[in-house]
Amino acid sequence: MGLTFWRVWSGLPADEAGILGSVDNSSWRQGLEKALSEVWLPRAGVTDGDLTVVSSPGGRAQGGAGEAGPPGLLGSLRSLEGGAARLRAAGGGGPGQFGCRMNRGKEGGSFLTDPWSGSSRQVCMTNCPTLIVMVGLPARGKTYISKKLTRYLNWIGVPTREFNVGQYRRDMVKTYKSFEFFLPDNEEGLKIRKQCALAALRDVRRFLSEEGGHVAVFDATNTTRERRATIFNFGEQNGYKTFFVESICVDPEVIAANIVQVKLGSPDYVNHDSDEATEDFMRRIECYENSYESLDEDLDRDLSYIKIMDVGQSYIVNRVADHIQSRIVYYLMNIHVTPRSIYLCRHGESELNLKGRIGGDPGLSARGREFARSLAQFIRDQNIKDLKVWTSQMKRTIQTAEALGVPYEQWKVLNEIDAGVCEEMTYEEIQDHYPLEFALRDQDKYRYRYPKGESYEDLVQRLEPVIMELERQENVLVICHQAVMRCLLAYFLDKAAEQLPYLKCPLHTVLKLTPVAYGCKVESIFLNVAAVNTHRDRPQQPWQMETSQR
């Protein structure tokens, strides 16, 4: 009997459906079909697809149209969830528990098919896309919030994109002259600004309805109730949930600091004198103040929103509609703008590092202990105010922290990625003993999960509480592990999931991260203690097994 392959069609054409898994014993058919339909596919969000069996004599994997399926999806049962999720992201699947079919068409968002009228009406579903609408006067931190929120949501695996209307305006009007462009009676300026907003909304619709996006952040002033109603209606017509984020600031020192840090570095003021730019920008703010209508607890009681006062001094939250909105609120209530630095480093070199083995819970090597002493001197030289030190619960990070001679906190969630059955093995041994696993990891290192272990994707979810606490804290030193440090670094540097597992985090090197207006400044400090190189580059071609090994 040849291999039996299972496909999930979910409304996809044959050449877009993927091979999710295989068995070499046809007697497994009923059990595997039950596992697919009742466990794996619902967990991945694909519950309405048909299962199709494709058998091929001689053990050759054939697709429904005769072509081989994509090798990246071939694997054991625990690979099925990720494969199904990728099919869903491509446009298939949908929440069958609602008793309806979910379509994702090229002309609209997620909508229900009305069986009685024969036509489609677009209404918000539980898992429909979210449109976040920023609200507030200039210099209130809207773009800062937009960028941080976009970075966070992408990091946790929610496809998100920011749409800054100011950038659309700069693309349309190449040269900025003065605040007069924003005067309420400037008809030409009003026309251009409206065109820019509409262009941004068209791109929002394309991203959410055609490109598989889940969250769009519409970054503009949106200071009038009329403008917000227009955007809300746009979201309703396309089947999106709309969530407003208003930033209110009355502290003149905060406003002045924001103008200096952000606006004077804006492309609008590249060739302007600092005092002249400040004066012009203050006049620009005045153009919006007379027509500004803040979100109102009575007039806007049916809207979902959060109001942030004076960069997090207080909040008002109204009608949080779903899980993603609750996560947005939780995140926004944790961020702050107080100047600080975050120091990331790995433990000192360990005994297993010397042997090229992964995982385990070894102690430090002689060079690892030397690094711990050098790290202690480095921290003393930095003279950091109120520094907090965090470690994992593994020996090598604890031994590194002990040399500092200061209090430290142990976090279990900072433990290294669990390599499961591959713990304490070398990569050569993994390739020899588990060739299929070795090949699968090369093909998708971020989503690959070690047998009885974790994936980088799992690790990101585990580390979310650490990110929340880092956002709340000021100066922190985190002594952790290679995979953990990669995940944390990817958050602060806004790196994509495909890049994350290949970020370089060498031993005996401290990375100093200093949050700035729209990003993060990084300094790499090598403490001049030699160590082995544990980095493994992305393979140019993913390793393929020989036919006899499959």
HELIX and SHEET records of a PDB file:
HELIX    1   1 SER A   26  TRP A   28  5                                   3    
HELIX    2   2 ARG A   29  ALA A   35  1                                   7    
HELIX    3   3 LEU A   36  TRP A   40  3                                   5    
HELIX    4   4 LEU A   41  ALA A   44  1                                   4    
HELIX    5   5 PRO A   57  GLY A   59  5                                   3    
HELIX    6   6 PRO A   71  LEU A   73  5                                   3    
HELIX    7   7 LEU A   77  SER A   79  5                                   3    
HELIX    8   8 LEU A   80  ALA A   89  1                                  10    
HELIX    9   9 GLY A   96  PHE A   98  5                                   3    
HELIX   10  10 LYS A  142  TRP A  155  1                                  14    
HELIX   11  11 VAL A  165  MET A  172  1                                   8    
HELIX   12  12 PHE A  179  PHE A  182  5                                   4    
HELIX   13  13 GLU A  187  SER A  209  1                                  23    
HELIX   14  14 ARG A  225  GLN A  237  1                                  13    
HELIX   15  15 PRO A  252  GLN A  261  1                                  10    
HELIX   16  16 LYS A  263  GLY A  265  5                                   3    
HELIX   17  17 PRO A  267  TYR A  269  5                                   3    
HELIX   18  18 SER A  274  GLU A  289  1                                  16    
HELIX   19  19 HIS A  323  LEU A  332  1                                  10    
HELIX   20  20 GLU A  351  LEU A  354  1                                   4    
HELIX   21  21 ALA A  366  GLN A  382  1                                  17    
HELIX   22  22 LYS A  395  GLU A  402  1                                   8    
HELIX   23  23 LYS A  412  LEU A  414  5                                   3    
HELIX   24  24 GLY A  420  CYS A  422  5                                   3    
HELIX   25  25 TYR A  427  HIS A  433  1                                   7    
HELIX   26  26 PRO A  435  GLN A  443  1                                   9    
HELIX   27  27 TYR A  456  ARG A  472  1                                  17    
HELIX   28  28 GLN A  482  LEU A  493  1                                  12    
HELIX   29  29 LEU A  500  TYR A  502  5                                   3    
HELIX   30  30 THR A  547  GLN A  549  5                                   3    
SHEET    1   A 3 ILE A  19  VAL A  23  0                                        
SHEET    2   A 3 THR A   4  VAL A   8 -1                                        
SHEET    3   A 3 LEU A  51  SER A  55 -1                                        
SHEET    1   B 3 MET A 102  ARG A 104  0                                        
SHEET    2   B 3 SER A 110  THR A 113 -1                                        
SHEET    3   B 3 SER A 120  ARG A 121 -1                                        
SHEET    1   C 6 THR A 160  ASN A 164  0                                        
SHEET    2   C 6 VAL A 215  ASP A 219  1                                        
SHEET    3   C 6 THR A 130  VAL A 135  1                                        
SHEET    4   C 6 LYS A 241  ILE A 248  1                                        
SHEET    5   C 6 SER A 304  MET A 309  1                                        
SHEET    6   C 6 SER A 314  ASN A 318 -1                                        
SHEET    1   D 6 GLU A 409  GLN A 410  0                                        
SHEET    2   D 6 LYS A 388  THR A 391  1                                        
SHEET    3   D 6 VAL A 476  CYS A 480  1                                        
SHEET    4   D 6 ILE A 342  ARG A 346  1                                        
SHEET    5   D 6 THR A 509  VAL A 516 -1                                        
SHEET    6   D 6 GLY A 519  PHE A 526 -1                                        
END                                                                             
